[in-house]
Amino acid sequence: MRPLTSDDLPHADALFNAAYGRRGGLGEAGRRYLAWQPDGWLLAELSGQPVGMVYAVRYDRFAYVGVMAVPPSAQRRGVGRALMTRLLTDLEAHAVGTVRLDATPEGAALYRHFGFVEEGTKTLYRRAEAVRGELVGMRPLRRGDLLALTAFDAPKFGAARDHVLRTLCEAYPERAFVSRRAGGVSGYVVASPRSIGPWVADDSRTAEQLLLCALALPFETEPSVIAPDANTAAGTLLARYGFRVVRRTVHMRRGSETPIDYAKLYAQVSFAVG
Ligand SMILES: CC(C)(COP(=O)(O)OP(=O)(O)OC[C@H]1O[C@@H](n2cnc3c(N)ncnc32)[C@H](O)[C@@H]1OP(=O)(O)O)[C@@H](O)C(=O)NCCC(=O)NCCS
């Protein structure tokens, strides 16, 4: 087992495709994950061949685990267990007390061995009707907004994630919208060409206006959204604007509870980084 580096990203794409039955790999997201936590990604090899990987980004209050992947040809031989053992040892060495992740049913069975418990559920939605939004009362994010935006985000997400938000806002300057009220931020959304999130707002009316802005943008495919089920307003809004449920996943935690303001957290970035 060794750290995965940028040279290994083609292996990461192949492992991801094989384990999750996908074709496009992680693409740009893989490069971002590595940039956000360069020492957070493990690659397992057997006779020089990649047989598995797992990743964790360390925020200040908890770590988020993602892209756990063992291709079908190597499954049920202890690779996943070995990867998780090493990852958790590494996280403990960094004094990480709380670890979170979103689990597939196979993954959940593995994580229970390591003391992960269910903390909630998340739903993956995809737009099924081409409902177009409009740019209502929000303006695209400006560079000077980033400080206020990250300060607004941290108590809702439950950890500071300045580096994540900065990268996303710089990658999609025309696709990030901020809502301001009485001098402060009251919500924001970032939409990539394929998905919407993070999407965070003080109230459902602001969240709706942000969603409308996002839906006014062009997308490469019908956009997906990963919303915590604890935020019931997110599901209501998504249904209203033509989104359908793709699947539900279990959200798990290991270690002590840390606060997350799910009432204001409408969508996360991805399954890998929360
Ligand atoms: C989930 C996954 C990583 C497990 O990897 P693995 O190398 O096969 O896991 P291990 O052989 O180390 O299994 C360890 C334990 O996890 C549990 N487990 C693993 N795969 C399981 C499955 N398909 N169904 C039920 N339990 C499973 C079992 O308890 C297993 O112990 P056992 O084999 O002694 O019964 C792998 O199946 C995978 O990549 N699946 C597709 C992608 C995915 O779902 N990733 C997880 C995202 S959260």
The ligand as an ORCA input file, in Angstrom:
! r2SCAN-3c Opt
* xyz 0 1
  C     -17.062     -2.133     -0.715
  C     -15.728     -2.655     -1.212
  C     -14.705     -1.528     -1.162
  C     -15.262     -3.797     -0.314
  O     -13.950     -4.176     -0.715
  P     -13.398     -5.664     -0.489
  O     -11.940     -5.645     -0.743
  O     -14.205     -6.602     -1.288
  O     -13.710     -5.868      1.055
  P     -13.045     -6.942      2.021
  O     -12.715     -8.184      1.260
  O     -11.913     -6.305      2.748
  O     -14.265     -7.204      3.014
  C     -14.222     -6.902      4.378
  C     -15.597     -7.098      4.972
  O     -16.490     -6.104      4.484
  C     -17.787     -6.688      4.290
  N     -18.110     -6.692      2.856
  C     -17.275     -6.438      1.828
  N     -17.928     -6.516      0.648
  C     -19.206     -6.835      0.956
  C     -20.380     -7.083      0.172
  N     -20.361     -7.008     -1.167
  N     -21.521     -7.393      0.811
  C     -21.557     -7.475      2.156
  N     -20.477     -7.268      2.950
  C     -19.322     -6.948      2.359
  C     -17.703     -8.103      4.801
  O     -18.032     -8.096      6.153
  C     -16.246     -8.393      4.586
  O     -15.754     -9.399      5.427
  P     -15.852    -10.935      4.954
  O     -15.396    -11.012      3.538
  O     -14.955    -11.616      5.922
  O     -17.308    -11.290      5.090
  C     -15.861     -3.193     -2.663
  O     -16.906     -4.146     -2.680
  C     -16.170     -2.137     -3.697
  O     -15.284     -1.409     -4.146
  N     -17.436     -2.056     -4.123
  C     -17.880     -1.181     -5.198
  C     -17.714      0.303     -4.858
  C     -18.232      0.633     -3.495
  O     -19.375      0.340     -3.168
  N     -17.378      1.272     -2.692
  C     -17.710      1.666     -1.338
  C     -18.269      3.022     -1.353
  S     -18.804      3.525      0.243
*
